[in-house]
Amino acid sequence: MPYHTGSKHNDDSKGKSKMDKPKPKKNDTSNDKGKKGEISQKEMARLIQHSTKHGGMKSKHMRNMIKMMKEGMSFAMAHKKAMELDKK
């Protein structure tokens, strides 16, 4: 016998309940990125703006960030790793 009595979710109901709809994943980046190895236009604009703080797009820091982002890292994670590499 089901434990959840008084539930509005019946098999004979005409409409679907909210429980039947799949929820979007919190970390779903399918709208932002196409495939692994690509950087969206929005991310590239953010990288270009960020490059002014690190000596331009050809600097070692920015090349590392682009490489890591193409591997699938987020901007924040790539920046953190690039900063660690800059200290070495």
C-alpha positions as CSV (number, residue, x, y, z in Angstrom):
1,M,0.0,0.0,0.0
2,P,1.4,3.4,-0.9
3,Y,2.5,5.5,2.0
4,H,1.7,8.9,0.4
5,T,-2.1,9.2,0.9
6,G,-3.9,12.2,-0.2
7,S,-1.6,12.7,-3.2
8,K,-3.1,14.6,-6.2
9,H,-1.1,12.5,-8.6
10,N,-3.6,9.9,-9.8
11,D,-3.2,7.7,-12.9
12,D,-6.7,8.7,-14.2
13,S,-5.9,12.5,-14.0
14,K,-6.0,14.4,-17.3
15,G,-3.0,16.7,-16.8
16,K,0.5,15.8,-16.0
17,S,1.8,16.7,-12.6
18,K,5.0,18.7,-12.0
19,M,6.7,15.5,-11.0
20,D,6.4,14.1,-14.6
21,K,8.4,16.9,-16.2
22,P,12.2,16.4,-16.2
23,K,14.0,19.1,-14.3
24,P,16.9,20.9,-16.1
25,K,20.3,20.1,-14.5
26,K,21.9,22.8,-12.5
27,N,25.3,22.5,-14.2
28,D,23.9,22.0,-17.7
29,T,26.0,24.1,-20.1
30,S,24.6,22.7,-23.3
31,N,23.1,26.1,-24.1
32,D,26.4,27.9,-23.7
33,K,28.8,25.4,-25.3
34,G,28.5,23.3,-28.3
35,K,31.2,20.6,-27.9
36,K,34.2,20.0,-25.8
37,G,37.0,22.0,-27.3
38,E,34.9,25.0,-28.2
39,I,34.6,28.3,-26.4
40,S,31.3,30.3,-26.8
41,Q,31.2,33.8,-28.0
42,K,30.1,35.0,-24.6
43,E,33.1,33.3,-22.9
44,M,35.5,34.6,-25.5
45,A,34.3,38.2,-24.9
46,R,34.9,37.6,-21.2
47,L,38.4,36.3,-21.9
48,I,39.3,39.3,-24.1
49,Q,38.1,41.7,-21.4
50,H,40.1,39.7,-18.8
51,S,43.2,39.7,-20.9
52,T,43.7,43.4,-20.3
53,K,44.7,42.5,-16.8
54,H,47.2,39.9,-17.8
55,G,49.1,41.5,-20.8
56,G,46.9,40.6,-23.7
57,M,45.6,37.4,-25.3
58,K,49.1,36.2,-26.2
59,S,50.3,36.1,-22.6
60,K,51.1,32.8,-21.0
61,H,48.3,33.2,-18.5
62,M,45.7,33.7,-21.2
63,R,47.0,30.8,-23.4
64,N,46.8,28.5,-20.4
65,M,43.2,29.7,-19.6
66,I,42.1,29.1,-23.2
67,K,43.7,25.7,-23.3
68,M,41.9,24.7,-20.1
69,M,38.6,26.0,-21.1
70,K,38.8,24.1,-24.4
71,E,39.3,21.0,-22.2
72,G,36.0,21.7,-20.5
73,M,36.9,23.8,-17.5
74,S,34.8,26.8,-16.4
75,F,36.2,30.3,-16.6
76,A,36.7,30.4,-12.8
77,M,38.4,27.1,-12.6
78,A,40.6,27.8,-15.6
79,H,41.6,31.1,-14.0
80,K,42.4,29.5,-10.7
81,K,44.6,26.9,-12.3
82,A,46.3,29.4,-14.6
83,M,47.1,31.6,-11.5
84,E,48.7,28.5,-9.9
85,L,50.8,27.9,-13.0
86,D,51.9,31.6,-13.1
87,K,53.3,31.3,-9.6
88,K,55.7,28.5,-10.6
